[in-house]
Amino acid sequence: MPETSTGAGQDRRAGADSARISAFLDALWMERGLSDNTLAAYRSDLEGFARWLARHSDAADLGRAHRADIMAYLAARVAAGASRRTSARLLSSLRRFYRYQLRQGAMREDPTARVEAPRPDRPLPGALTEAEVERLLDAPDSTTVLGRRDRCMLEVLYATGLRVSELVGLAFEQVNRRQGVVRVTGKGGRDRLVPLGEAAQDALDDYLRDDRPALARGRVDPAVFITARGRGMTRQAFWYRLRDHARAAGIRKPLSPHTLRHSFATHLLNHGADLRVVQMLLGHSDLSTTQVYTHVARARLQALHAEHHPRG
């Protein structure tokens, strides 16, 4: 008899949850006209939570869940391998469902009201190894004007960590060759001074003395880096050149226009640079933006330790 009674109770709870979910999805479809796939995703999220409640909570059904149930469920999902992005989406589904229950008068309190959504995972920036950077820098054909220009752009980009837009927009007035620095106006109109380093400065001196005049052919353009037509380089044109040079260097990993910027930051940290110095050089207003690079640097250091330490 107890088993029969328990089974009947579970059936009633499942029936009540199914009815609530269906009513919510019908209302959602009428209000927002969501696609079948989106509605199916909502149903899956809610049914998953209902099944978890049946096994792990004293709540009789979805309509009696508490804040502690929501938090425990999210924690269980994370422990099972769910990403922060998935958890945030799940909480959004539950929040919308319970706000609907409040509007309908089916509940007095929203159990999701004081539950904070986890921040989405921030993807780690892709970076080249130091050996890959060396191959990339050597890839342009140094016997041609365009090859030497590209080599100079790559040297400057890797030495300074500029954004690609900052590199192609670099004007003569921003370069102080005597002091070996460039003045960059980044996001939010913030200026910063970034040292060039010896290799980049030598490449820039050679380019400005010999190669840029050959490309300009008497045309006047404020941009330091110009095309074969004597006009300022665009982000898209440089990206195509970078991609071709990476292919020639045998680099098969995915590249982005900011790959050398990411490599600049990661390699500085690998060699002991202070995080706030890297923040200043990159032009980040918030240190937390720069901290993502510490994960990349830490992974590299752990790999080096494992490879070279006798007990690694």
Secondary structure by P-SEA (a helix, b strand, c coil): caaaaaaaaaaaaaaaaaaaaaaaaaaaaaaccccaaaaaaaaaaaaaaaaaaaccccccccccccaaaaaaaaaaaaaacccaaaaaaaaaaaaaaaaaaaaaccccccccccccccccccccbbbbcaaaaaaaaaccccccaaaaaaaaaaaaaaaccccaaaaaacccccccccccbbbbbcccbbbbbbbbcaaaaaaaaaaaacccccccccccccccccccccccccaaaaaaaaaaaaaaaccccccccaaaaaaaaaaaaaacccaaaaaaaaccccccccaaaaaaaaaaaaaaaaaccccc
